[in-house]
Amino acid sequence: MGHVHDWAVDRIHHLCETDDTFMLDDAFAIQSEFSEWLDPRIENHDIFSLEYMGDDGYGGDIKGL
């Protein structure tokens, strides 16, 4: 998950290098979404990731069950 953290930080920095309020809003949205991961006071994070559920792995669509 380190790559997600690095992406979020890099993206926030990139978006803040402008005066475009829409890009600043996007940066704020990313910061809000990942605020727990970006808090330097939290040493360890419990991060859970869900697997994409669009395919059952056997060529069928999960939605068709």
ZIZI-V689419 format. One record per helix or strand. SS is the DSSP state (@ for helix, = for strand). FROM is the first residue (numbers start at 1). TO is the last residue. If there is no record, write none. Layout:
# ZIZI-V689419
SS,FROM,TO
SS,FROM,TO
This chain:
# ZIZI-V689419
@,2,15
@,21,33
@,35,38
@,62,64
